Amino acid sequence: MLPIGVVGKDKYRPYVTYGLIAVNIFVFVWQLSIQSQGVVVYTATLGRIALNVCRVGIDPLPNLFVDSLRTMFLHGSLLHIIGNMLFLWVFGRRVESYFGGWRFLLFYIAAGSFASLAHVVFGGTVCRTASELKIVVGASGAIAGVMGGFLFLYPTARVRTIIGFFKPLFWQVNLPAVLYLGYWFIMDLLQGIGWMSGTGNVAHWAHIGGFVSGVFLVFVATMFYKPAPKPDPFEYLDS
């Protein structure tokens, strides 16, 4: 199931969301330029700038935080970045409209950091030596936090969803956010705990940690910053 939008017209210009998408694309183009220099150069470059799980407990915490921050803007493939940016574009705009620009950026970074922590603690990565290269890349954890925040803020919103890929096996439906995002989270959780098989190179626990942290951070924000927006029963009229 692929999300392509949210029912209703945006009433806020989400410049930070657009900026994050632009930066991710720029970094990916830079990655391609490094990759053109060969596998050895590319791997060594990622080893210097990305979060290496095998360095946790050895490198100072500030260094690990910076590595985690850089990791949020690195991607492993074209399909990886396209999928991540689509989800950020669909769900990030509404969450940014709640927080405002700079608060949304802080929220995004915090969710991504918690996602990295969850991957380190629960991801099951085994390092025989500290010199091993077990890096994690991708904005998925931070974007999962955005999705968790969206679910808390807009549980009744309708997500435009494509089911299938080719006609006639192709439908577009509007699913409640609680159904779409709840299904997404449960599937990741089942794969994370090993009850379902999934892609071996996907950091499911980063997704889980990011999603849960996004829900928690928005819950705190609704208590101390401002209440969650009230559902608009006529939002479909603005589509």
URHU-V790758 format. One record per helix or strand of 3 or more residues. SS is the DSSP state (alpha for helix, beta for strand). FROM is the first residue (numbers start at 1). TO is the last residue. If there is no record, write none. Layout:
SS,FROM,TO  SS,FROM,TO
This chain:
beta,2,6  alpha,15,35  alpha,39,49  alpha,53,55  alpha,61,71  alpha,78,99  alpha,101,122  alpha,140,153  beta,158,166  beta,169,176  alpha,177,192  alpha,204,224  alpha,235,238
